């Protein structure tokens, strides 16, 4: 049984996709052991409580500086002993100590096709301004560089004429993020993802 901890800081739509996949048994041999947020009162924590998953808050604003926050974040995660950490809307750079301690055991979903349109925030406006016709989502292992690390899965989504950033964002979530993030977790739970020479090899 793979113990999975999820880090989220907003509405928790990717979290809900994971929960739905576990409850419908599209994901098997997985225990969702906690949902952690760096912001109190977010919808993701409500979703966790509703489904009997332990909610945890490590509020960034409660600490004197970033170093104190990161120390508590690492200690809190360590205490839960997850096998896999899933970043599902936590929009902060993970502490280097955490990334190294959980090497190839932290995954993130990014709402674009890495290595294009990386960086903080949501890239949909940049996608539309660029004129590209295809975007999508990427699930990747997390390393010390933002939106970097071995790519596990990607799914393309077509950009439509007249798309607004909000319309594109929702379509990327619905057609890509909510599909490949749960699938990746299931693949990892069954030992079908490994990293060789910095490249993720996936047995589907």
N, C-alpha and C positions, 0 to 999 in steps of 0.2 A: 504494500500500500504506500503510495507516494504522498507524503505530507506536503501540502501546498499552502504557502502564505501569499496573500495578494495585497499589494500596495496600491491604494487608490485615493484620490483627493477631490473627486467631483461627483458627478451624477451616478457613476458606477454602471454605465451601460455595458462595457466590456466585462465587468464583474458579473452582471446579470446573465450575459451570454455564457459565461463559464458555469454559473450555477445551473442554468437551464440544461446545459449539456451534461452535467453530472447527474441531475435529477432524471433526465431522459435516458441516461446510460449511453450517451454518445461518448462520454468520457467514463472510463472504468478504472478501478484500482487506484482511485485518488480520494484523499480526504482533504477537504478545504478546512484548514485548521484555524486560520484567522484572516481578518481583513484589517489592515493598518492604514490609518490616514494621518497626515501631518496637519490636517485641518479638522477641528471638531464640528459636528453638526452637519456634515455633508451627507448626501443621499446614499452614497456607497455604504456608509455605516448602518443606515436604516435597512438597506437591502440585506446586509449581513445578519442583523438581528432577526429580521423576518424569516430568514432561512436557517436559523440556529447556528450561525457561524460566529465565532468570538470576535467582537469589535474591539479594536485597540486604537487609542489616539496618542500620538507623540507630537504635541503641538509645538511647532517651530517658535511661536511667539512666547512660549513659556520659558525659554532658555536665553541666557545672557548673550550667547553668540553661536555661530554656526558649529564650532567645535563641540560645545556642550550638547547641542541638538544631535549631532552625528553620533556622539558617544552613547547617548540614550537610545537612539534608533538602533544601533548595532546591538546593544545589550538587550533591548526588548526583543529583537528578532532572534538572537541567540537563545534566549530563554524559551522560545517556542519551538526551537529545533526543526525548522522546515527542511525538507529535502530539495524543494524548488521554491524560488521566489518569483512571483509574476508581477511585473509593473504594468498596471492597467489604469493608467491615468495619473500616476504620480509624476508630476512635471518638475522634478528636481534631479540634479546630478547626484548619483549614488556615491556615498563615501568610498574612497579608494580602498580603505581597509575592508569594507563590506564586500566590495567587488572581488578582492583578492581572496578573502576567506571563503566566499561562495563561488569560486571560479567555475564557470560553465554551469552554474546552478541558478542564475538569474536571467530571466528573459523579459523582453519588452516588446510591445506592439507600437509601431510607428505608422502614422497615417499617410505614408507616401512610399514610393519604391526606392529604398536606400540603394545607392548612395546619393540619389537626387533629393533635393528639398529636405535636408537635414537641419537640425538646430532646434532651439527652444520654440515652443508655441505650436500652433496648427498651421500647416503649410498650404492650405487650400487656396487662399488668396494668391499666394505666390505661384501656385500651379496655374491658376486661371490667367494671371498676368503674363506668364511665360509663353502661353499658346500651345503647350504640349497637349496631345490628344488622349494620352493614357496616363493615369496615375494608379493608385492602389494602396496597399498596406504591406508592411513587412514585420515579421516576427524574427527577432535576433537575440543572440546571447549578448549580455551587457558586459562591456569592459570599461577601462578607465577613460575612454573617449566618448563624448556625447553622440548618441545615434550611430554607434560603431559596434563592432563585434560580429562574430560569425552569423551569417544569415541562415535561418532555418527554413522559413517559408515565406513566399510572396504571392499575392494575388492581384491581378490587374483589374482596374475599373476604368471604363471609358468616360472621358469628359464630354459633356453634351453642350451643344450651342445654347447660350443663354443661361448656363448654370450660374447660380450665386454660390459664394463660399459655403453658405449654410446648407444648400441643397447638395453640393458636392461632398461636404463633410458627412452628411447623413448617409449618402449612397456608399461612400467608402466604408463607413462603419458597417452598414447592413450587408453589403455584398462582399466585403473583404475581412475587416477586423473581426467581426463576430463569427466568421467561418474559420479563419486560420489560427486564431489564438486558442480556442478550445481544442482544435485538432492537434496543434503542437503539443499541448499539455498531455493529451492522450498518447501521442507518439513517445514522448519522454517517459511517461509512466510505464510503457511497455518496452523500454530499452531500445527504441528504434531511431534514436538520434545520438550521434557521436561526433566529436570534433577531431579531424585529422589535419595536421599542419595548418591550423587556423581556419579550416573550412568545415562547415557542418555537413555531415553526410546523413541523409534521411532515407530510411527504408519505409516506404508507404505501403 
